[in-house]
Amino acid sequence: MVAQLLPADTVPGLLEIVLRGYPDREALLRLAGLDTDTVAGVDGYLTSAQLDTLLGTALVQAGDPLIGLRVGRGNHYRDLGPLGALMAASETLEQALLVLLRYRELMLPYLALVLHREEHQCTLTVGGGEALAVARTRAHNDLLVAALVALGRSLLGGRMLIQRVTFRHPCPPAEQLAEYRSFFGCGLDFGQPANALVFSPALLGQNLPAVDAARKRDLERAADVHLQALRRAGGVTGQVVEQLHAGLGQGPLTVQVVADRLEMTARTLQRRLHDEGVQFARLRDQVRMEYACRRLRHGHCDMPDLARRLGFSDIANFYHAFRRWTGCAPGAYRKNQARPTE
């Protein structure tokens, strides 16, 4: 099974909330056994497995049974960047929730959000995520529910009355319950089938103080672009990128080679890439360029070996391609990267 790939420039919002508490992100990546460049650097993609490892490591490393609650309750719509701004520009809380549901993959790519409306109550349920180990932990449940409540309160500019909160995990020790009650201020049900917020339908109609229709339209257009990139990465585009990375140093990176690894014909692969708005040659150039730049930035690099790993028949072809990608020769690029910044 090919892992889902997430564009690094749309790092899921829940991970961003967790990482806020870690000023040294590189240290956290090392603790998680991940490479800085691979996760957040030039490669541009984060796998769902890496997301799982990062979230799990961050929550476990804290050594605090209440870490999820404490991190989640500090959430604010401003912490979510353009997605948070888009929600805040909505007219009502209901519209903001619909934004979250529409662009859910930008914040919670591995979970499902469902809003149930009834005459006397509404329920926002969070499900899925069973494939990720971290999604089955108490810390993750607390983080998720607390972050959603804190997000709603920040959108409304203060108070947001919740009737009841349900958690999938068992009831925590009695000495820890006071902190839950203090933050949520409502009934708490543990050991339930799903994490959920229960509230009055009247809450959906509350106006948001930062409503801005024109800004909302602009932000929606930008969010659509990010969402399309995310979905492409989760489709055949992401699979091709992953196979191209895996194939470096193993011979020519042709469309036929990649198609064979994905168990489809070359014609089918090219058609599916076309449907997602990309071309195989451009993806291959992207992977080659990113790998070459990373190697050149890391000090000594044997040029003939680099050319061979990238699948070029000779070093002259590599030089020509690198100049086309970056506008300069590999040697000049390495010198520019080694030059101290002022």
HELIX and SHEET records of a PDB file:
HELIX    1   1 ALA A    8  THR A   10  5                                   3    
HELIX    2   2 GLY A   13  LEU A   19  1                                   7    
HELIX    3   3 ARG A   25  LEU A   31  1                                   7    
HELIX    4   4 THR A   36  ALA A   40  1                                   5    
HELIX    5   5 SER A   48  GLN A   61  1                                  14    
HELIX    6   6 ILE A   67  GLY A   72  1                                   6    
HELIX    7   7 TYR A   77  LEU A   80  5                                   4    
HELIX    8   8 GLY A   81  ALA A   88  1                                   8    
HELIX    9   9 LEU A   93  ARG A  102  1                                  10    
HELIX   10  10 ARG A  104  LEU A  106  5                                   3    
HELIX   11  11 ALA A  133  ARG A  136  5                                   4    
HELIX   12  12 ARG A  138  LEU A  156  1                                  19    
HELIX   13  13 ALA A  174  PHE A  184  1                                  11    
HELIX   14  14 PRO A  201  GLY A  205  5                                   5    
HELIX   15  15 ALA A  213  GLY A  234  1                                  22    
HELIX   16  16 VAL A  236  GLY A  247  1                                  12    
HELIX   17  17 VAL A  255  ARG A  261  1                                   7    
HELIX   18  18 ALA A  266  ASP A  275  1                                  10    
HELIX   19  19 PHE A  280  ARG A  297  1                                  18    
HELIX   20  20 MET A  303  ARG A  309  1                                   7    
HELIX   21  21 ILE A  315  THR A  326  1                                  12    
HELIX   22  22 PRO A  330  ALA A  338  1                                   9    
SHEET    1   A 2 LEU A   5  PRO A   7  0                                        
SHEET    2   A 2 TYR A  45  THR A  47 -1                                        
SHEET    1   B 5 LEU A 111  ARG A 117  0                                        
SHEET    2   B 5 CYS A 122  GLY A 128 -1                                        
SHEET    3   B 5 ASN A 195  PHE A 199 -1                                        
SHEET    4   B 5 ARG A 164  THR A 166 -1                                        
SHEET    5   B 5 GLY A 187  ASP A 189  1                                        
END                                                                             
